[in-house]
Amino acid sequence: MVAGCSLSNDDQNPIKSLTSNAFKDTSPVRQYETVSFDSQLVAEWQDPYASNDVAVDLQIVTPSNKTLKLPGYYVEGDSNTLSSWKFKLAPKEIGSYTVSVILTDDGKITGESPASNFSVEPSDANGFIESNDNWTFKYSNGELFRGIGENFGWEARDTDDSRYFKELHEQKRFNYDQVLKKLNEQGANIIRTWMIYWNLPVDWKTVKNASRYSDDAQRFNRSGIERMDDLVSLATQYDIKIILSMDSHAGFDSNGWALNSYNQENGGPAASVEDFFVNPKAKQRYKDKLRFLVAKWSHSPSIAAWEFFNEIDNAMYHGEEQHIADEIITEWHTEMSAYLKSIDPHQHLITTSISHRGVKGLFDIKHIDLNQSHLYKVTDRIPEIINKFVKHHNKPYFAGEFSAEWDWSKNFDDFKELMISDFKRGLWYGIFSPTPIMPLSWWWEYFDENGTTNYFNNVKKINELMLTGGNGYIREQSLNNPNVSLKTLAVTNGKNIFAYVYNATDIQQKFTLTGHQSVAKPSAIYDCESGQYIDINNGTYLTIEAGQDLIYIFDL
């Protein structure tokens, strides 16, 4: 089959063509790289984005004989005339693929194209982020991954509500183009970012406080789609993975709900925020949103995880008074996560987040791969909290937000030293705890302005050594340090023991490490603050200065 050819002379077949450069012998397809397919067809619909009205899927038979389906997305054309649809696939397997287009009209299959074939060659790319264990993710090629980065919740808004840092937050340099480039240079490999009515408003007809976007009466906001395309391209260019928070409680508070496209007052199906989670029409509309996101962007390995909600508990409560029952939220996530898994052939990880209130059953849902809560003013307890979540729910967990302070009405400069020290401690407490993503700091503008994010490179050095220098795993290592004034954490990768020692006191401390025969003398000592190795031959390697944190590396 060659690109651009018609598939059938049968006028009764509503699918008129399936074309792709993949069908050309001169255009090899490489593993994990995106290949596009285009189809023209004739179908009847009221809404081309409503899958219970019309749905166009690419059926894929892989070299290992798995059958997958990839949603297509509508490009142009009218009902009952020739319309164009597109599919984007990043094949994970090498070998021969068979694909065909399936048209479903009003829930019934009304057309299927003849099959076409293409072949996929090996590549040097590492593929998609996948589950591995509580400590690490892995790429499709088996290479281990642990995330180091921050929240970059949104690009600069027109008007910011910060009491002390309004001018800083409104600086135009806080945009994806500049920030992702800088984070790459600073050693980060992941961000968490929001879809909301002021940022990436793909599912918002009305936008606010973000002049880079426009209101749009279409089902999906074209200015939001365009910027999301930009973000995926930039993330690929700078090798930054994205945790994409597809909704936030901020879109369901009084201000957000007034603009929300699901609100009946705006032509949506839901009479209230609670109704959004239980109304069948609202749920179907949300599934069509998921279907569009998968069709448009699931092909990208830069998407590390789909996140349903930022801080779903804050949508359930008014202050401390609960208005939406736990069961409603858990049932909604159960249904939506199962649906998302079923339509995403690239099988991205799925997460959702709470602020600080537990939601019964939420973190035990089968298709929620990665649990997440937000930890403010408790950084010293991060190892304890991570271990608690992992043990209780038996699945990976990460701190999706953390900082020494959550209250944006305070002047962080009044306690700048604490803010910056807390940023650094959180990263190290994460790397020595069972989490595949280091705790992600909030307040990205503040830490950028103070040069704090350069510190990611210090953490990156140890992260890479742990991942690439070992036997393919990271585990907790039990060690003893009788000096209780010091914070001590340790892990092993099978070839080395790494012991983190932090002296939070204001005086020099001496200590000893026991618990393993290999910890008599380190092979290297890493100064966390400077990001450099220090001399181990001066006889003071078991002495640590006030405020200092060191990593002792022992050979096994």
N, C-alpha and C positions, 0 to 999 in steps of 0.2 A: 504494500500500500504506500502511495506517495502522498506528500502533502498536497492538499487542495483538491483531491479527487472526490467525486460523488460516490456515495456508498451504495446507492440503489436506484434502479430505474423504475421501481415500484412506486407509482404515485400514491398508493394507499398507505405507504410507510410514512408516518409524520416526521421521522428523523431523516433529514436529507443529506447530511454530511458529517463526518468526523475527520478532522485534519490536524496534523501536527508535524513539526520538523523531526520528531522522533521516528516517524515512519520513513524518513529518507536514509538511505544507506550511507550518505555522506555526512550525516549529522549524528555522531555517536552520543548516546546518553550515558552519563556517568552517575554512579551510585551517590545518593544523597543530594544530587544537584536537581534543581527545579526544571521540570519539563511541562510545557503548556499544551493543552488540547482545546480545539475549538469545534463547536457543533452548531449546525443550523437545523432548525426544526420548525414545525407548525403545530401549535397547540392553542387551546382555548383557556383563558384565565381571566379572573378579575384582578388578581394581584400576583405578579410573577415571583414575589418574595414569600408567598404563603404556601408552604409545602403541602398543606392539605388541599390546596387548589391545583397547583402544578409543581412537580419536582423533577429535576433532571439530574441523574447520577451517572458517574462513570463506574462501570463494573470492571474490576481489575482481578485477573487471575495471575498470581505471582509465580516465579520459577519453582517455589516449593509447593505450588498448587493450593495456596490459600486464596480464598475469594474475598475481596475487599470492595467497599463502596466509597466513593469520594463524591460529596455534593458538588454540583456545578453552581455557578452564579450567573444570573441574568446580566447581559451586556446591553442589548438593544433590540428593538422590534416591538410589534404590537400583537395582541391576541388575534389568533386565526390568520396571521400572516407569517412570513418568514422571520424568525427571531434568532438571535445569536446568544450563545452560552459558552462559558469558559470553565476549564478545570486546570488546577495546578497540583502536580504530584512531584514528590521527591522520593524516588524509589529506594528502598532500603536493601533489596536483594539484587544480586547480579544474575544475569541470565535472561531468558526470554519471557516476556510479558504478553498477555492477551487482554485487550480492552474492548469494551463496547458501551454504547450509551443506552440508558434505560429511561424512558419517559413515563412518569406516573401522573395521571390526570384524575382529580377528584378521588384519590386513593386507589385507583386501578391502573395497572400497567397497560398502556395503550400503544407503546412502540418500543422496539429494541433494534439497534443497528447491527449489521453484520460485524463480526469480530475483526479487529486489526491487531497486528503484532509489532513489537519493537524489542530491542535488546539493550541491556544495561551492562556497561563495563565497570570494572573496579575503579575506585578513585582513592586518593590519599586523604580525603575528608574524613572526619571522625563521626559525622552523623548527628543523631538526635540525643538529647538528654533523656535517660531512662532510669527507672528505679534500679537500685543495687542492694543497699542495706541501710541501716540507720545512720551510718557515718558518711557514706559517699553515694553519689550518683555514678552512672557510667554512661559513656557515649555508646552509640550503636556498635562501634568497632571494639568495644571492651575497655577503652581507656577510661581511667577513673576521673571524676570531676567533683570538686567542692567549690561552692560559690563564695566569692569575696566581693562585696560591693555595698550599695546603699539604696535607699529609696530616692528616686528622682520622680516624685509623685506627679509632677506636672511642670510644664514650661511656664515661664513667668506670666502671671496674670496682669491684666491692665491695671487693676487696683487691688492691692494686697491689704489684708486686715491685721497685719502684725503691728503691735503697738510700738515696738522699738526698732524694727528692722524692715519697715515698709519700703524704704528706698532701695535697700539691698535686694529684697525679694522681687521688686519690679524691674530689676536690671535685665535687659534683653539678652545678656550673655547666658542666662539660664534657659537654654533651648537644647533640644536633642542633638543638633549638629555639633555644638561646641562641647557640651557636657560629655557625650559618649566618647568623643575623641580624647578629651582630657582624662576621663576615667581609664581608658585603655592605656594611656601613657603612665598613669599612676598605679597600675597593677590590678585594677578591678576587672571582674569578668561577668558581673550580673547586676541588673537593676530591677526594682519593682516600680511599676508606674500605673496610673489610673486612667480608666475611661470614665468621664464625667462631663457635665454640661459646659465646663470650661477647658477640657483637655481631651483630645481624641474622641469627640462627641459623635461617634459612629451611629449610636442609637438614640440621638437627641435631635428633635426637629428644631428646638429652640436652644440657642447657646447664650451664654452670659459671661461678661467679664473676660472675654478673650477675643480680641478683634481679629486674630488670625483666622478665626472660623466664621461661618455664616449660617444663619437660619436656613432651613431647607425643608420644604413640604414633602419631599420624597421619603420613602420608607426608611432609607438609610442616608445619613448626612454625607453629602459628597465631599465637603471640606474636611470632615473627620476621616473619611476613607483615604483621601489624598495624603493627609499627614500620617496616618497609620502606615501607608505604603512607604513613606519617607523613613519612618522609624525602623521598620523592618530592614530596609536597605542600609541604613546607618549602622544598625546592630550587626548586620552581616559584615560590613566593612571594618568595623572596629572590634569584632569578636566579643561582643557584649550580649549575654543572654538576658531575656526579658521574662519577668513574672508579670503577666498582664491581668491586672485587676479589672474585670469587666463591668463591675458595678461597685458602688460605695454607699454606705449608709447616708452619705451627704446628698445623694440623689433621692433619698426617701424621707428626709426631714421636711419640715414645713416649707422651707425655701425650695429645696430640690423637687419635692413632690408637686409643687405648683407649676414646675416646668416639665415634669416627667411625661414622656410620650405615652406611658401606660395609663396615665390618669384619665378617667372619663371626661374630666373638664377640658382635656386637650384632645379629645377624640379617641382615647385609648379604651381598653376594655375594663379597667379596674376602678371600682368605686372608692377604694381606700388602699392604704399601704398593705394592710392585712389581706385584702382581696387580691392584690397582686400575686400573693403566694398560693392562693387556693382557687382562683377563678380559672376554669378550663381554657377560656379564650386568652387570658393573660399568659398562662403557661404555654399555650401553643405559639403565641407570638414570641415568647422568649426562646422557645426551641428554634423558631425560624431565625432569630438573631444568632444563636449558637451555630446554626447551619451556615449562615452567611460568613461568620468569622472563620469557621473551618474551611469553607470553600475558598476564601480569599487568602488566608495567611497560615493555615496549618502546614503548608509545604515548607515553611521556613524552620530550619533547626535553631534559629535564633530565639524562637519562642520556647522558653524552658518550661513554663507552666501556665495553664489557664487558671485564673483565680476568680471564683464566682463573686465574692463580696469582700470588700474591705470592711472589717468590723461589723459583721452582721448583727451582733448583739446590740449595737447602738441604733439599729433600725427597729429593734424589738422593744426598746425601753424609752420612756420619756423621763429623763433623770434616772431615778432608781425604781420607777414604777413600770412594771412589765405590761405591755399592751398586746403582744403577739406571743402565743404559746410556743414553747420549745418544740413540741411535736409538729407544729405547722412548718417551722423552719427546717427541721430534720427531714421531714417527708419531702419537702420541696427540693432540698439538696440531693436526697436519694434519687428522686426521679430525674433531675437535671444532670447529675453526674453520670448516671447510667446511660442517658440519652447521648451525652457528649462523647462518652467512650465508644458508643455504637456507631457514631458518624465520623469519627476522626481516624482515618486509616494510618496516620502517622503516630497515633497513640501518645500524644503529649501528656505530661503529668497534670493532675488536677488538684487544686487546693482551694481553700476558702479561709477566712480569718475571723477571729474574735478579738475584741479589745481586751477585756479582762473578766467578762462574765461567761461562765460555761454554758453550753447549750446541750442538753441531754441527748446523747446518741449521735451528735454531729460528727465527732472525731472517730467514730467507729463505722462510718459508712464505707461500704466496700470499695466504691470507686473514687473516694477521696484518697489520693495517694500520699498526700503530704499535709500534715496538720500544721496549724499556724496560729500563734497568738502574739500580742504586742506587749512588750515589757518596758515600762517606764519606771525609773527611780528604784529599780531592783537589780541593777547590773551585777552586783556582788553575788546574787543568787542565780545567775544565768546557768551555771553548770547543774545546780540542783534542780531548777525548773525544767531544763531540757531532759534530764534523766527521768524526772517524774512523768512527763508527757509520753516519752518513748516507752517506758515500762508499763504504764497504765493502758496505752492504746495499741502497743505493739506495731507501730509504724513510724516512719520518719516524721520529724518535727523540726520547725525552725522558728526563730523569733523574727517575724516579718517587719517589726519596727522595734527600736529601742533607743533610749537616751536617758541622760540624767534628769531630764525634765520634759514634761509634755505641755506645760502651760505656756502658750504663745503670748500671754499678756505679761510675762516676766522678761526682764532684761538679762539675757544670758551672759552679758559681759560682767555682770556683778559676781558671777561664779564661773568665769571662763575656764579657769584651770581645771575645775571639776568637769565641765562639759567635755573638754578635750581629753582629759585622762580617762573619763568614762567611755568615750568613743573607742579609745585604744584597748582598754581592758575588755570591752565587750567582744572585740574581734578575737583576742587570745583565748578568752573563756570559751568562745565558740569552737575554735580550732581544736581545743583539747576536750571537747564534749561530743556526744553522739548526735551530730547534726550534719546534713549534707550541704547546708548553706550557713555561712557565718551570720550572726545577728546583723540585720540591716539597719543602719542608723537612719533616723529622720533628720530634719533640719539641714538639708543638703546645701542650702545657700550659706548658712552660718559656717559650716565646716569647710566649704570651699573658700570662703572669704578669709578664714584663718589658716589656710594651708594645711589643714588636718588631713585631707583626703590623700595627700602624698604618702601617708602612712600605709596605704594599701600595699605598696610595694614591699614594705618590711614584712608584712604577713604573707605576701605572695611567695617570697623566697622559701619560707618554711613549709608552706602548703605544697609547693612543687616538690620539695625534698621528701616530704611524707608520702606523696602520691606516687612519684616516679622512682624513688630509691628503695622501695620495699618489695614485699611479696604479694601485692595486690589487695591489701586490706589495711585498715586502721582499727585498733582496738584499745580499750582502756588498759593501762598498765598500773598495777598496784605497787606503790612505793611508800615508804615511811619517811617523814621529816619531823623529828621531835620538836622543832622550833615552831610552836603554834602561832607565832606572830607572823609567819610567812604563809602566803597562799601557794599551794603546791598542787599541780595537776600533771599527769603523765599519760602518754600513749605509746604504743609500739606499732610499727609497720612490718614487723617480722625480721627486719635487718638492723633496726636501731630502736633504742628507747629515747623518747623526747620528754624531758622533764621541764615544765614551766614553773619558775619560782618568782614570786612577786613580793617585794618588800614595801608594804604600804605605810610602814612606820617612818619616823623622822630621824632614825639612827641606823648606823651600820649594824648588820646582823650576820652571825655565823650560824652554820647549820651542817647537818650531815644527811645523806640520803641512803636508805637501806631498803631491803626488800627484794633485791635481785643481785645475783652474783656479778653482773656486768656493770654495776653502777659505782665501782670503786673509784674510777677516774674517767672523766668524759674525754671523748675524742675531739669535741669541739664545744665552744660556748658561744651562743648568739646573743648579742645585745639588742633587745627588742626596740629600744628607742632609736639607736643609730642605724639599725639594719646591717650591722657589721659583726664579724666574728672577732673575738678578743683573745688575747694571749692566755693560754692555759698553763704556761710553764713558770709562772711567777709564784706558785705556791699558795695563791689566794683564791683558788677557784671555788671554794666553799664559803666565800665571803661575798655579801651583796650589800650595796650601798642603799641609803635611804631613798625611797621612791623608785628604785631600779627594778626592772624585770628582765630576767635572763632565761634562755632556753639551753639546757644542758643536753648534749647529744652523746649517747653511749652506743658503742658497737656491740652487737650480739654475736 
